């Protein structure tokens, strides 16, 4: 399955790009599995996802938990926790 990933804040800075299209392996079925998979793609991804529990996700612009199925999602946004001010 091909999906568009969009990265925000320090996730984007560590990976070095704002978005990309990737082909997901069949074994990646949830947000948590996606984050674990991305962490294996190189040093920059490992740095961005070294603490997977803090990463937030949105599937087609709807916030999602790590155990949520990706299914037919077209766009997945990944970002750190929001801080107010």
C-alpha positions in Angstrom: 0.0 0.0 0.0 1.3 3.4 -0.9 0.7 6.3 1.5 1.7 10.0 1.7 3.4 10.8 5.0 3.5 14.4 6.3 5.9 15.4 9.0 5.7 18.4 11.4 7.9 20.3 13.8 11.0 18.5 15.1 9.9 15.2 13.4 10.3 17.1 10.1 13.6 18.7 11.1 15.1 15.4 12.2 14.0 13.5 9.0 15.0 16.4 6.8 11.8 16.6 4.7 8.2 17.7 5.1 6.6 14.8 3.3 7.1 11.8 1.2 5.2 9.0 -0.5 6.2 5.5 0.6 5.2 1.9 0.0 4.2 0.2 3.2 5.0 -3.5 3.8 2.0 -5.7 4.3 3.0 -6.2 7.9 2.3 -2.5 8.8 -1.3 -2.4 9.8 -1.5 0.2 12.6 -0.1 3.6 13.4 2.3 2.1 16.0 3.6 -0.5 13.5 4.1 2.4 11.0 6.2 4.3 13.5 8.3 1.2 14.3 8.8 0.6 10.6 9.9 4.2 9.9 12.4 4.0 12.7 14.3 1.3 10.7 14.7 3.4 7.5 17.9 5.2 8.5 19.6 7.3 11.1 17.4 10.4 10.6 14.2 8.3 11.0 15.7 6.5 14.0 16.4 10.0 15.6 12.9 11.2 14.8 11.1 8.2 16.2 13.5 7.2 19.1 10.6 7.7 21.6 7.6 6.4 19.7 5.2 6.9 22.5 5.3 10.7 22.2 4.6 10.8 18.4 1.0 11.8 17.5 -0.7 10.8 14.3 -3.6 11.9 12.1 -5.1 9.6 9.5 -6.6 11.7 6.7 -6.7 14.7 9.1 -8.4 12.7 11.9 -6.4 12.2 15.1 -5.6 8.5 15.7 -4.2 6.4 18.5 -1.2 4.1 17.9 -3.4 1.0 17.9 -5.6 2.4 15.2 -5.7 0.5 11.8 -4.3 2.4 8.9 -6.6 0.7 6.4 -7.1 2.6 3.2 -5.7 5.9 4.6 -4.2 8.2 1.9 -2.4 10.6 4.1 -0.8 10.1 7.5 0.6 13.1 9.5 3.2 12.5 12.2 4.1 15.1 14.8 5.3 15.6 18.3 3.0 16.6 21.2 1.5 20.0 20.9 2.4 22.7 23.4 0.3 25.7 24.1 1.4 29.2 24.9 
